[in-house]
Amino acid sequence: MAYTPQPSTADLAHRLGASAFCCAVVSSIALSPCVREVVLRGDAEVLAGRPGNDVMVRVESADGRFVRRRFSVRSVNADANTFSLWVTTDHEGPASRWARTAIADDHVDVIGPRGKTFLDTAADWHLFVGDLTGLAAFYRLAESITPPGRAIFVVEVDHPDDMLTTRFDAGIDANAIFIERRERAMNDPTGLLNGLAAFAMPPDVGHAYVTGEFSVVRTLRASLADRGLGDDAVSHKSYWRLGRVNADHGEPDKNDT
């Protein structure tokens, strides 16, 4: 049986200049207490784009409406025509509910590629800073570094078992600082600021990639600027905002009111 995306999905993809496909769920597996890996099949290389891109998935909300949520692509298997997403499940929402309940052969509308945070190929070292929601994007970006290169990760997690790691090719010097949240509020930047304080900036050219909660991202950007990384050396993306539901298109509320 052939599945096609909903007309609204196809129309939105056209307006965004992206592709739309009705993907099949291959699997949904818990990797840790707060992360599930969902593997989707269908138009994988086109939808997943390049490292740093994300996809927009149509999921059902608790009130029966359909909304779209955005997920960083963790990896692509071109031979199998599949791509994987790491979905955080430490909260209640349409995305986490979908990841927990998805089963093989379910079908979902996907739009991609989306996003515009890409690797700075002129940098000698790359600093990835944020909470668990950014880990998939961080690893895919770091895996695209051309050796020799250096990747440093400063990531805050809620549970020790969420300290997920990966392997890199020879010639990539990779180091990670994982910080446990330990009862701090989700919009408290203290843990990540302490992690950054433990990191000595190398003397050559670097680039930072900052993701996570809206106000935390803003504070981290200011901290990095104080340490000499200007706007052109910092890529940033707020994935969510404490106390506010992301809009139906998946973006967090950015109003200061």
N, C-alpha and C positions, 0 to 999 in steps of 0.2 A: 504493500500500500504506500502510495506516494503522499508525503506531507508537504504542505506549503505554508509559508508564514501568513499570519492574518493580514488583511488589507491595510490595517492601520500600521502594522510593522513595516510592510513594504513601502508605504507612503513616507513614513518617518525616515527610513533608511535613504530613500531617494532625496529627501530634503536635506539630509545630513551629508550627502555625498558618500555614503557607506554602502555595504552589502547587507542583505538580509537572508537568513536561512532558517529553516525549521530543523533544529538539531535533535538527535536522539541521545538520550542519556545512556552511557555505557556502564557507569558505576558511580556510587557515592559511598566513600569510605572515610571513617574517622581516622585522622592521622594523629590526633592529640585531643585532650579534653575540649579544646576550643576551636579546632580546625577540622573541616571536612574537605576532602578532595573530590570534586565532581568532574568526571571525564565526559566530554560531549563529542559526538561524531557528526561530521558534516561540514564541508567547505572550510576545513580547519585552517589552512595556510592563509586563505583570504581573510577570514574573520579575525584571526589572531594577529595578523599584521606582523609588525616588528617588535622586538623587545621594548617594553614601555607602553605598548598599546593595551587597551582593555576592551571588553565587550559589554553590550547592554542586553540583559536577559529579561524577558517578559514573564513575571511571576504573579501569583495571586495573593492579594492581601487578606487579612483576617475578615474584612467585611465583604469579601467576594469580588471586589474590584480587581482589575489587572493593572499593575504598575510595572515600571522598569527599574531594574537595579544593575549597577555597573560593577564588574569584577575584573581585576587584573588577571591576565593570562599567566599561568605558572610555566607551562611548557607546551610544546607542539610535537606530535608524532606524525610527520608527513606521510609515512608509509601506511599507517593505520587510518589516516584522515581524522585524527582526533586531537583535541586540545584539553588541557586540564585547568581547573580553577581551584584556588584555595579559598574556601568560604568560612569566615569566622562565625561561630555559633554560640557565643557567650551572651547572647541577648535574644529578645523576642522581636521578630520582624519578618517581613515577607521573604527576605533573602535567606535568613537562617532557617526559617521554616521549610522553604523549598529544598535547601541542601539536606536537611535531616530526613525529609520524606521522599525525595526523588528515588526512583527505582529504574532498573534497566528497561529500556524501550519506551519510557516516557518521552514526550517530545516538547520542546520549548522553542519559542521564537528568539533568535539571537541577531543582534545588529553589531557589525564591526567592520573594520577596526575603529576604535575610538581612542581618545587621549592624545597627548602631545608631549609626554615626558620621555625623552630619549637620552641615550648615553652620550656624554660629551667626549668625543673621540680624541680631543686635544689634551684631555686631562691625564696626568700621570697617576693620580690616585682618585678613588671614588668613595665618598662617605655616604652611607645609607642610614637614615635616622627616622624612627617612627615607632608606631605600635604594631601589633600583630597583623592588622589589616594590610600593611604594606609589604609583608615579608615575601609574598609570591612575586610581586613586581621587582622587589630588590634582587631576589635571586636570579630571575630571568635577565634583568639588566646586567648583573655582575657576570653571568655566564657568557655574555656577549663581549666582554672585555678581550681585546687582542693582547696576548702575552708579548712582552712582560707587562704586568700591571698589578695594581694593588686595590683591594676592596676591603673596606672597614664597615662593619655593621654595628649600630647601636639601637637595640630593639627592646621595647618594654613588653612584658608578658604578664598574665595573671596567674599562670600555673607553671611550675618548673618543666612539666612535660610538653609545654608549648614551645620550648626552645628547639625548634626544628632546624636541622642543619642540612647541608648538601656538600657535594664534592665539586672541586674546580679543576680545570686542566692544569697540567704542569706549566709553571711560569706565571701563575696568578697567586700572589701572596694575599691570603684572605684571613682576616681576624674578626672576631665577633665579641661584642659586649652585650650580654643579655641582662636586663634589669627586671626584677620581680616588683610588681606594683605595690604589694603589701598594704592593702587597705586605703591607699591614696585614691582620691577622686579621679574619675576617668579624664577629667580636663585639667588635672594637676601636672604641670610639666617638670616637677622636681626630679623625678627619677631619670628622665632623659637628659635633663641639664647636668645632673651628676655624672651620667655616663659620658657626656661630651667633655666634661671637665677632666675625666680620666684619660682622655685621648689627646695626644700631642700632635698638633698639625704638622705634617711633613713640610719641608722647605720648598718643594717644587710645586707644580701647578695641580690644583685639586678642584673637584666639583662635588657638591653635596646634593642629595636627593631626599626631600623631607615630606613625609606623608603622615596622616593620622587625623586626630580630632582638631576641629577648626581653630580653637584658641591655643592649643598646644603648638600647632604648626606655626602660628603667628609668633609665639614666644621663641620658638627654636630658630626661626629666621632671624630675629633680632639678635639672638645670642651668637649665631654664626657670623652675622655682620660685624659684631663687636670683635670677633676674632679674625677679621680680615677677609671673609668671603663675601664679596659684593653680590648684587642682584644677578649679575651675569654668571656667577659661579654657584648659584643655588636654584635648583628646580624644586617646586613645591606643589602639593596637591592635598587639599582637605577632603577626606573621604566621608566624614560624618561630623555631627555636632551634638554634644551632650544636651539632652532634654528636648531635642527637636527632631522630628521625623524627616528623613530625606524626602524631597519632592518626588512626584510621580515619575519624573525622568531620571531619578537616582542621585541628583546633586543635593548636597547639604544647604541649608539656609545660611546665606552669607550676610544677612542684614544684621546690623549692630543693635537693633531695638529688641 
